Amino acid sequence: MKIADAATKPQQAAKIVLALLLTGLGVWTIAEFLPALAWAGILAIAFWPLYQRTLRRWPPSRHNILLPSMFTLGIALIVLIPLVVAGIQAAREIHSVFDWIDRVRTAGVSAPAFLAHLPIGSGVATGWWNENLAEPGGAQHLLQKVNRSDIGLAGTHLGVEVVRRVVLFGFTLLTLFFLFRDGDRLAEQLRRASVKAFGSGGERVGRQMIASVHGTVDGLVLVGLGEGFLLGIGYVVAGVPHPALLGALTAIAAMIPFGAPLIFGIAGLLLVVQGAVVAAVVIVALGFIVTFVADHFVRPVLIGGATRLPFLWVLFGILGGVKTWGLLGLFLGPAIMAALILLWREWVEEP
């Protein structure tokens, strides 16, 4: 018996080393596709309750292809339609920028009337404008580095990055389809693996992270869309140029804490340029009111309530996650914080 145990221990150690080595090689092999896998997992978790309700309403056939395909296509349209509309609008704006630059170079642009009414620095701002932009010679000197070739080169780099993102999104959708189709079986396998590796605590950590993703989707995405919708109505009423585009940008920026003020600040600046100072003040005040209520009352309840996670750690998780992983960190950061807080509570609580 002792000889068998002695033979088993080296084999177990070798098996663990081999598993770790193969895992490391596997992760290294698919490193470029890890963001696609992560995004597919987040989207699957976010839409899983709706998918399950639909599945119970219309039970699938033996192959279960139609419903996962419809959900995957629906998510793709939800993501792509706003991006296509924003891209078309941005292309139109870029054409307008080119025309404005050519007009400034050839004829100059007179100082706008609102500069004369600035409470501070009116004379300096007006003088700088007249010196650099009012006359064709000054404008030509100021804009000599801005030419179509430089912008075209930047557009080429942007196009390469867009193609890369589109390919990544395609693999995300492909992974998402298989997660919808085989999600139940995969979830059961993950549950068994976590119980074998970590005991019952592993399953609790997994459920905590899933609840954090649900809370983050509700607290960031849905609340951000609500902020963009409310401020978009304000843009329309106040007469802000391109209110739909700015409303969409506000919704995207509002998903990141303290991101929305940048967009509604630009909207206020556009109104000031048009001479509508009162409307600009109203838009900026409305923006701060909406974001204050969302960040201090709505989001803490939605995100922290789902995981019993203090809002301070929610905030650190979001900001640190964005800094480390980009947009993906919006969801990974709070999930990691939720798991850590759960482990801490289990460690310090009395048995």
C-alpha positions in Angstrom: 0.0 0.0 0.0 2.8 2.4 0.8 4.6 1.5 -2.4 1.4 2.4 -4.4 1.0 5.7 -2.5 4.6 6.5 -3.2 4.1 5.9 -6.9 0.9 7.9 -6.9 2.3 11.1 -5.4 4.9 11.7 -8.2 2.3 10.9 -10.8 -0.1 13.4 -9.3 2.6 16.1 -9.1 3.5 15.4 -12.8 -0.1 15.5 -13.8 -0.5 18.9 -12.1 2.6 20.2 -13.8 1.5 18.9 -17.2 -2.0 20.5 -16.7 -0.5 23.9 -15.8 2.0 23.7 -18.7 -0.8 22.8 -21.2 -3.1 25.6 -19.7 -0.3 28.1 -20.1 0.4 27.0 -23.7 -3.3 27.1 -24.5 -3.8 30.6 -23.1 -0.7 31.8 -25.0 -2.0 30.2 -28.2 -5.4 32.0 -28.1 -4.2 35.2 -26.5 -5.4 37.3 -29.4 -8.9 35.9 -29.0 -9.2 36.2 -25.2 -11.1 39.6 -25.5 -13.6 38.0 -27.8 -14.1 35.1 -25.4 -14.5 37.5 -22.5 -17.0 39.7 -24.3 -19.0 36.7 -25.4 -19.1 35.5 -21.8 -20.3 38.9 -20.5 -23.0 39.1 -23.2 -24.1 35.6 -22.5 -24.4 36.3 -18.8 -26.3 39.5 -19.4 -28.9 38.0 -21.8 -29.0 34.6 -20.2 -32.2 35.2 -18.1 -34.1 36.4 -21.2 -32.8 33.5 -23.2 -33.9 31.0 -20.6 -37.4 32.5 -20.5 -37.6 32.3 -24.3 -36.3 28.8 -24.1 -39.1 27.7 -21.8 -41.7 29.5 -23.9 -40.5 27.8 -27.2 -38.6 24.6 -26.4 -35.9 24.0 -29.0 -35.5 21.1 -31.3 -32.8 18.4 -30.9 -30.1 20.5 -32.6 -31.1 23.8 -30.9 -29.8 26.1 -33.6 -32.6 28.6 -34.4 -33.0 30.2 -31.0 -29.2 30.7 -30.4 -28.9 32.1 -33.9 -31.8 34.6 -33.4 -30.4 35.8 -30.0 -26.9 36.2 -31.5 -28.2 38.1 -34.5 -30.4 40.3 -32.2 -27.4 41.2 -30.1 -25.3 41.9 -33.2 -28.0 44.3 -34.5 -28.2 46.0 -31.1 -24.5 46.7 -31.2 -24.0 47.4 -34.9 -27.0 49.7 -35.8 -26.0 52.6 -33.5 -22.4 52.2 -34.6 -23.3 52.4 -38.3 -25.5 55.4 -37.7 -22.8 57.2 -35.7 -20.2 56.3 -38.4 -22.3 57.8 -41.2 -22.9 60.9 -39.2 -19.2 61.2 -38.3 -18.3 60.8 -42.0 -20.6 63.7 -42.8 -19.0 65.8 -40.1 -15.5 65.0 -41.3 -16.5 66.3 -44.8 -17.8 69.5 -43.2 -14.5 69.9 -41.3 -12.5 69.6 -44.5 -14.7 72.3 -46.1 -14.3 74.6 -43.1 -10.5 74.2 -43.1 -10.3 75.0 -46.8 -12.5 78.1 -46.2 -10.3 79.3 -43.4 -7.2 78.9 -45.4 -8.5 80.8 -48.4 -10.7 83.5 -46.9 -10.3 83.4 -43.2 -13.1 83.4 -40.6 -14.2 86.5 -38.7 -14.4 86.3 -34.9 -17.8 85.0 -33.7 -20.0 87.5 -31.8 -20.0 85.5 -28.5 -16.2 86.3 -28.0 -17.1 89.9 -27.4 -19.5 89.0 -24.6 -17.2 86.6 -22.6 -17.1 87.7 -19.0 -13.3 87.0 -18.8 -10.6 87.3 -21.4 -12.9 88.8 -24.1 -10.2 91.1 -25.5 -7.5 88.4 -25.5 -9.6 85.8 -27.2 -10.9 88.3 -29.9 -7.3 89.5 -30.5 -6.0 86.0 -30.9 -8.8 85.1 -33.3 -8.3 88.2 -35.5 -4.5 87.5 -35.6 -4.7 83.8 -36.4 -8.0 83.1 -38.1 -9.6 86.2 -39.4 -7.0 86.8 -42.2 -6.1 84.2 -44.8 -2.3 84.6 -44.2 -2.6 84.0 -40.4 -5.0 81.1 -40.9 -2.7 79.6 -43.5 0.2 79.7 -41.0 -1.8 78.2 -38.2 -3.3 75.4 -40.3 -0.2 74.6 -42.3 0.3 71.3 -40.5 -3.3 70.3 -41.0 -3.6 68.8 -44.5 -5.5 66.1 -46.2 -2.6 63.7 -46.4 -2.0 63.7 -42.7 -5.7 63.2 -42.0 -5.8 60.5 -44.7 -2.9 58.7 -43.0 -4.7 58.9 -39.7 -7.8 57.6 -41.4 -5.8 54.6 -42.7 -4.7 53.7 -39.2 -8.2 54.1 -38.0 -9.5 51.9 -40.8 -7.0 49.1 -39.8 -8.1 49.3 -36.2 -11.8 49.2 -37.3 -11.1 46.1 -39.3 -9.4 44.5 -36.4 -12.3 45.3 -34.1 -14.8 44.0 -36.6 -12.9 40.7 -36.8 -12.8 40.5 -33.0 -16.6 41.2 -32.9 -17.2 38.4 -35.4 -15.4 35.9 -33.2 -17.3 37.2 -30.2 -20.6 36.5 -32.0 -19.4 33.1 -33.0 -18.5 32.3 -29.4 -21.7 33.7 -28.2 -23.8 31.4 -30.4 -22.1 28.3 -28.9 -22.5 29.7 -25.4 -26.2 30.1 -26.0 -26.5 26.6 -27.5 -24.4 24.8 -25.0 -24.7 27.1 -22.0 -26.5 24.8 -19.7 -24.0 22.0 -20.2 -21.0 24.4 -19.8 -22.5 25.9 -16.6 -22.9 22.4 -15.1 -19.3 21.5 -16.0 -18.0 24.8 -14.5 -19.9 24.1 -11.4 -18.5 20.6 -11.0 -15.0 21.9 -11.7 -15.2 24.6 -9.1 -16.6 22.3 -6.5 -13.8 19.8 -7.1 -11.1 22.4 -7.1 -12.3 24.7 -4.3 -15.2 23.0 -2.6 -18.6 24.7 -2.1 -16.8 28.1 -1.8 -15.8 28.0 -5.5 -19.4 27.8 -6.6 -20.3 30.8 -4.3 -17.5 32.9 -5.8 -18.7 32.0 -9.3 -22.3 33.0 -8.5 -21.0 36.2 -6.9 -19.1 37.2 -10.1 -22.1 36.4 -12.3 -24.4 38.5 -10.1 -21.8 41.3 -10.3 -21.9 41.2 -14.1 -25.7 41.4 -14.0 -25.6 44.3 -11.6 -22.9 46.0 -13.7 -24.9 45.7 -16.9 -27.9 47.2 -15.2 -26.0 49.9 -13.3 -23.7 50.9 -16.1 -25.2 50.1 -19.5 -28.9 50.6 -18.8 -28.4 53.6 -16.6 -26.0 55.1 -19.2 -28.6 54.6 -21.9 -31.1 56.3 -19.6 -28.8 59.3 -19.1 -28.2 59.6 -22.8 -31.9 59.4 -23.5 -32.8 62.2 -21.0 -29.9 64.4 -22.0 -30.7 63.8 -25.7 -34.2 65.2 -25.1 -32.5 68.2 -23.5 -30.3 68.6 -26.5 -33.3 68.6 -28.8 -35.2 71.2 -26.7 -32.1 73.4 -26.3 -31.3 73.3 -30.1 -27.9 71.6 -29.8 -26.5 70.6 -33.2 -26.8 66.9 -34.0 -28.7 66.0 -30.8 -29.1 62.3 -31.7 -25.3 61.8 -32.2 -24.5 63.7 -29.0 -27.1 61.8 -27.1 -25.6 58.5 -28.3 -22.1 59.7 -27.3 -23.5 60.8 -23.9 -25.0 57.3 -23.3 -21.7 55.6 -24.2 -19.6 58.1 -22.0 -22.1 57.8 -19.1 -21.3 54.1 -18.8 -17.9 55.2 -17.4 -18.1 57.1 -14.1 -17.5 60.9 -14.7 -17.5 60.4 -18.5 -20.8 62.1 -19.3 -19.7 65.6 -18.3 -17.2 65.6 -21.2 -20.0 65.2 -23.7 -22.6 67.5 -22.3 -19.8 70.0 -21.7 -19.1 69.9 -25.5 -22.9 70.3 -26.1 -22.9 73.4 -23.8 -19.8 74.8 -25.7 -21.6 74.4 -29.0 -24.5 76.4 -27.7 -22.2 79.1 -26.4 -20.6 79.3 -29.9 -24.1 79.8 -31.3 -24.7 82.6 -28.8 -27.3 80.6 -26.7 -25.5 81.1 -23.4 -28.7 80.6 -21.3 -29.5 77.3 -23.0 -25.8 76.2 -22.5 -26.1 76.8 -18.8 -29.4 74.9 -18.6 -27.9 71.9 -20.5 -24.8 71.7 -18.3 -26.9 72.1 -15.1 -29.3 69.4 -16.4 -26.3 67.1 -17.1 -24.9 67.5 -13.7 -28.3 66.8 -12.1 -28.9 63.7 -14.1 -25.4 62.3 -13.6 -25.5 63.1 -9.9 -28.7 61.2 -9.3 -27.5 58.3 -11.4 -24.1 58.0 -9.9 -25.1 58.5 -6.2 -28.5 56.9 -6.0 -29.4 54.6 -8.9 -26.1 52.9 -9.6 -25.1 52.0 -6.0 -28.4 50.3 -5.6 -28.2 48.3 -8.9 -24.6 47.3 -8.7 -23.9 47.1 -5.0 -27.4 45.6 -4.2 -26.8 42.7 -6.5 -23.6 41.6 -4.8 -23.6 43.4 -1.4 -20.6 45.3 -2.7 -19.9 48.8 -1.2 -20.1 51.5 -3.8 -16.5 52.6 -3.1 -15.2 49.2 -4.3 -17.6 49.3 -7.2 -16.0 52.6 -8.2 -12.5 51.3 -7.7 -13.3 48.1 -9.7 -14.8 50.1 -12.6 -12.0 52.7 -12.9 -9.2 50.3 -12.3 -10.7 47.8 -14.7 -11.0 50.4 -17.4 -7.4 51.5 -16.9 -6.2 47.9 -17.0 -8.4 46.2 -19.6 -10.1 49.1 -21.4 -13.9 48.9 -22.0 -13.8 45.2 -21.0 -12.8 46.3 -17.5 -16.1 47.9 -16.9 -17.4 44.4 -16.2 -14.3 42.5 -15.2 -13.3 45.1 -12.5 -16.5 44.9 -10.4 -16.7 41.1 -10.8 -13.1 40.7 -9.4 -13.9 43.1 -6.6 -17.1 41.2 -5.8 -15.2 37.9 -5.6 -12.5 39.4 -3.4 -15.0 40.9 -1.0 -16.9 37.6 -0.8 -13.6 35.7 0.1 -12.8 38.4 2.7 -16.2 38.1 4.3 -16.0 34.3 4.5 -12.5 34.6 6.0 -13.3 37.1 8.7 -16.8 36.0 9.6 -17.4 33.8 12.7 -18.1 30.1 11.8 
